[in-house]
Amino acid sequence: TFRVTFDDSDDLIGQFQLDQLLVNETRWIILNLRPTSSSDEVIATGSSSSPTLRVKIRMEGPYRIEIAALLKTSEAYFSNIDKLSGSSQHIVQSMASLPAKFPSAKYLLVPAIPMAAFVVVASPVLLGLLALGLPFLFPLIVVLLSAVGGAVALGAGLYFSTKNGRNKIGMVVAPLITTVIRTSTGQRLMYETGDRPSPKSLFEAVLPTNDNDMASRLLVCLTIDMIGSSSYLLPIVGEAFDLTWAPIQALAVSAMFDHVMPSLKYIAFVEEILPFTDIIPSATMGWIRQYSPLLLDKAQEIVHDLTLVPQK
């Protein structure tokens, strides 16, 4: 309750529900003021000539301990990355100027031409040898692919840790983070505003849970099943990945389809945790279970509209 006090007349008050505010959010609000002696009927009807009060209000609140520690660690990490990237730019610029200082370095391109021609001519023979030795070289190929994937992930992580990388990824991630934080689940996740949200409520805040959003839910279901089936690309490493992905998939399926098929989350967990069952599209099965009656009704309506009955 806001109160405006006068010496020679009744005080004016205006009320605002604080649960409409988000933590660490600044808002301008306009309050309709009324005399303290006015009745409830007058308050309910209001008056076009009642004075108003414009107030800038902000509700402060502490971060949760783990969130505060994460933000502090991230700030220190990004600060060190910015320092390293600033010093590395001088090294890159120095290396880029080497060909101009040493023109003879351009002649190193001369032996590259016959080497490239040899690779093109010998590629059928190399591919044949690779096909014959594939069963024996498969473990080595798996190790090499894992090493390359790890190197690519490390390089991407370092790039997106730089200032330019953070700006680019922030254009995509920032709207999603803002949307989640503005929900009641996001507020309880970030700030000391009550009990911590459950894992299921976190997935409900991120995933499309509106039943009318049929296309987005289908896209998410296909993505979930694709990630689960990707373990077939690396038979040994992939099965170990299933141990991590199985509970995540079960929570995602539970958040989207518990009201339609409560047992589906158990099916999703079991088919993902067991070997050689990842091909079962459990998330897409939930989508079909929910929307197949609607799609069948639409199809019947279309067939009925296209049916022409000749009149004699």
C-alpha positions in Angstrom: 0.0 0.0 0.0 1.3 3.4 -1.0 0.2 6.4 1.0 0.3 10.1 0.1 0.0 12.3 3.2 -1.5 15.8 3.3 -1.6 18.3 6.2 -5.1 19.7 5.5 -7.0 16.8 3.9 -7.4 13.1 4.0 -4.5 10.9 3.0 -4.6 9.2 -0.4 -3.7 5.5 -0.8 -3.0 3.1 -3.7 -2.5 -0.6 -3.6 -0.4 -2.9 -5.8 0.1 -6.7 -5.6 3.8 -7.4 -5.2 3.4 -10.9 -6.6 3.1 -9.3 -10.0 6.8 -8.2 -9.8 9.7 -10.4 -10.8 12.9 -10.5 -8.7 15.5 -7.9 -9.8 13.2 -6.4 -12.3 12.5 -2.6 -12.5 9.0 -1.5 -13.5 7.0 1.7 -13.7 3.5 1.4 -12.2 0.6 3.8 -12.2 -1.6 3.7 -9.1 -5.1 5.1 -8.8 -5.3 6.9 -5.5 -8.3 7.2 -3.3 -9.0 8.8 0.1 -8.6 6.6 3.1 -12.2 7.4 4.1 -13.8 6.2 0.9 -16.0 3.1 1.0 -15.4 -0.2 -0.7 -18.2 0.5 -3.2 -16.5 3.7 -4.3 -13.2 1.8 -4.6 -14.8 -0.9 -6.8 -16.5 1.6 -9.2 -13.6 4.0 -9.3 -13.7 7.6 -10.6 -12.3 9.1 -13.8 -11.2 12.2 -11.8 -9.2 10.3 -9.2 -5.5 11.3 -8.9 -2.8 8.8 -10.0 0.7 8.2 -8.8 3.5 7.0 -11.0 6.1 5.0 -9.1 9.3 3.3 -10.2 9.6 0.1 -8.2 12.2 -2.7 -8.0 12.1 -5.9 -5.9 15.5 -7.1 -4.9 16.3 -10.6 -4.0 19.4 -12.8 -3.5 20.5 -15.5 -5.9 20.5 -19.1 -4.7 23.9 -20.2 -3.4 24.7 -22.4 -6.4 23.5 -19.8 -8.9 25.7 -17.1 -7.2 28.7 -19.4 -7.2 28.1 -20.3 -10.9 27.8 -16.6 -11.9 31.0 -15.7 -10.0 32.9 -18.6 -11.6 31.7 -17.8 -15.0 32.7 -14.1 -14.6 36.2 -15.1 -13.6 36.4 -17.6 -16.4 35.3 -15.2 -19.1 37.6 -12.5 -17.7 40.6 -14.8 -18.1 39.4 -15.8 -21.6 39.1 -12.2 -22.7 42.7 -11.5 -21.5 44.0 -14.5 -23.3 42.2 -13.7 -26.5 43.5 -10.1 -26.4 47.1 -11.4 -26.2 46.6 -14.0 -28.8 45.4 -11.5 -31.4 48.9 -10.0 -31.4 50.4 -13.4 -32.2 47.9 -14.1 -35.0 48.6 -10.7 -36.5 52.3 -11.4 -36.4 51.9 -14.8 -38.1 49.7 -13.3 -40.8 52.4 -10.8 -41.7 55.1 -13.5 -42.2 54.4 -14.2 -45.9 54.9 -10.5 -46.6 58.2 -10.5 -44.7 59.4 -13.8 -46.3 58.3 -13.9 -50.0 60.1 -17.2 -50.4 57.5 -18.9 -48.2 55.1 -18.7 -51.2 57.2 -21.3 -53.0 56.1 -23.9 -50.5 52.9 -24.1 -52.5 54.8 -25.7 -55.5 55.1 -29.2 -54.0 51.5 -29.1 -52.9 50.3 -29.4 -56.5 51.8 -32.8 -57.3 50.9 -34.1 -53.8 47.3 -33.2 -54.4 47.3 -34.9 -57.8 48.7 -38.1 -56.2 46.0 -38.1 -53.6 43.3 -37.8 -56.3 44.8 -40.5 -58.5 45.4 -42.9 -55.7 42.0 -42.3 -54.0 40.3 -45.4 -55.5 43.2 -47.7 -54.3 43.1 -46.0 -50.8 39.3 -46.4 -50.6 39.6 -50.1 -51.5 42.2 -50.8 -48.9 40.1 -48.9 -46.4 37.0 -51.0 -47.2 39.0 -54.3 -46.8 40.6 -53.2 -43.6 37.5 -51.6 -42.1 36.6 -54.4 -39.7 40.2 -54.3 -38.3 40.4 -50.5 -38.3 37.0 -49.9 -36.8 38.2 -49.5 -33.2 40.9 -47.1 -34.4 38.3 -45.1 -36.4 36.1 -44.9 -33.4 39.0 -43.6 -31.3 39.9 -41.1 -34.0 36.3 -39.9 -34.4 36.0 -39.5 -30.7 39.3 -37.5 -30.6 38.2 -35.3 -33.5 34.7 -34.7 -31.9 36.4 -33.8 -28.6 38.7 -31.4 -30.3 35.9 -29.8 -32.2 33.8 -29.5 -29.0 36.8 -28.0 -27.2 37.5 -25.5 -30.0 33.8 -24.5 -30.1 33.7 -24.1 -26.4 36.8 -21.9 -26.5 35.4 -19.8 -29.3 32.0 -19.3 -27.7 33.8 -18.3 -24.5 35.4 -15.3 -26.3 33.6 -12.0 -26.4 32.6 -12.3 -30.1 31.4 -15.9 -29.5 29.4 -14.9 -26.5 27.7 -12.1 -28.5 26.8 -14.5 -31.3 25.4 -17.3 -29.1 23.7 -14.7 -26.8 21.5 -13.7 -29.7 20.0 -17.2 -29.7 20.2 -18.2 -26.1 19.4 -14.9 -24.4 15.6 -14.9 -25.4 15.2 -18.4 -24.2 16.9 -17.7 -20.8 14.8 -14.5 -20.4 11.6 -16.4 -21.1 12.5 -19.1 -18.5 13.5 -16.6 -15.8 10.2 -14.7 -16.2 8.2 -17.9 -15.3 7.5 -18.8 -11.7 9.7 -21.9 -12.1 12.6 -19.8 -13.3 12.2 -17.4 -10.4 12.3 -20.2 -7.9 15.3 -21.7 -9.7 17.4 -18.4 -9.7 16.4 -16.7 -6.5 15.5 -17.4 -2.9 11.8 -17.2 -3.4 10.6 -20.5 -2.0 11.3 -24.2 -2.6 13.5 -25.2 -5.5 11.6 -26.3 -8.6 11.4 -30.0 -9.4 13.3 -31.3 -12.5 9.9 -31.9 -14.2 8.8 -28.3 -13.7 12.1 -27.1 -15.3 11.3 -29.2 -18.4 7.8 -27.8 -18.5 9.2 -24.3 -18.4 11.4 -25.0 -21.4 9.5 -27.4 -23.6 6.3 -26.6 -25.5 3.6 -28.0 -23.2 0.6 -26.2 -24.8 -1.5 -28.9 -26.5 -2.4 -26.4 -29.3 1.2 -26.2 -30.3 1.2 -29.4 -32.3 4.0 -28.6 -34.8 6.5 -27.5 -32.2 5.7 -30.5 -30.0 6.3 -32.8 -33.0 9.6 -31.2 -33.7 10.8 -31.6 -30.1 9.7 -35.2 -30.1 11.6 -36.0 -33.2 14.7 -34.3 -31.8 14.5 -36.3 -28.6 14.2 -39.6 -30.4 17.0 -38.6 -32.8 19.4 -37.9 -30.0 18.5 -41.2 -28.3 19.1 -43.1 -31.6 22.4 -41.4 -32.3 24.1 -43.8 -29.9 24.1 -46.3 -32.8 26.8 -44.2 -34.4 29.3 -45.2 -31.7 28.3 -48.6 -30.5 30.5 -48.7 -27.4 30.6 -45.1 -26.4 27.0 -44.6 -27.4 25.7 -47.1 -24.9 27.5 -45.3 -22.1 25.9 -42.0 -23.4 22.5 -43.7 -22.9 23.0 -43.9 -19.2 23.0 -40.1 -19.1 20.4 -39.5 -21.7 17.8 -42.0 -20.4 16.7 -39.9 -17.3 16.7 -36.7 -19.4 14.5 -38.3 -22.0 12.1 -39.7 -19.4 11.7 -36.2 -17.8 11.1 -34.6 -21.1 8.5 -37.1 -22.1 6.9 -36.8 -18.6 6.7 -33.0 -18.9 4.9 -33.2 -22.3 2.7 -36.3 -22.1 2.0 -37.2 -18.5 -1.6 -35.9 -18.9 -2.1 -38.1 -22.0 -0.1 -41.3 -21.2 1.4 -41.4 -17.7 3.2 -44.7 -18.3 5.1 -43.3 -21.3 7.9 -41.9 -19.3 8.7 -45.4 -18.0 8.7 -46.8 -21.5 11.0 -43.9 -22.6 13.5 -44.6 -19.8 13.6 -48.4 -20.3 14.0 -48.3 -24.1 16.8 -45.8 -23.7 18.7 -47.5 -20.9 18.5 -51.0 -22.5 20.9 -51.9 -25.3 19.7 -52.1 -28.9 16.2 -50.6 -28.1 17.0 -47.0 -28.8 15.3 -47.3 -32.2 11.9 -47.2 -30.5 10.6 -43.6 -30.9 8.9 -43.2 -27.5 8.5 -39.4 -27.6 6.9 -39.6 -31.1 4.7 -42.4 -29.8 3.3 -40.0 -27.2 2.7 -37.3 -29.9 0.8 -39.9 -32.0 -1.2 -41.0 -29.0 -2.3 -37.5 -28.3 -2.9 -36.1 -31.8 -3.9 -39.2 -33.9 -7.7 -38.8 -33.0 -7.6 -35.2 -34.0 -5.7 -35.9 -37.3 -8.1 -38.7 -38.2 -11.1 -36.5 -37.6 -9.5 -33.8 -39.9 -8.8 -36.4 -42.5 -12.4 -37.6 -42.4 -13.7 -34.1 -42.8 -11.4 -33.5 -45.8 -12.5 -36.8 -47.5 -16.1 -35.9 -46.8 -15.7 -32.4 -48.4 -14.0 -33.9 -51.5 -16.6 -36.6 -52.0 -19.0 -35.6 -54.8 -22.4 -37.2 -54.8 -24.0 -36.9 -58.3 -27.5 -35.6 -58.2 -30.1 -36.8 -60.8 
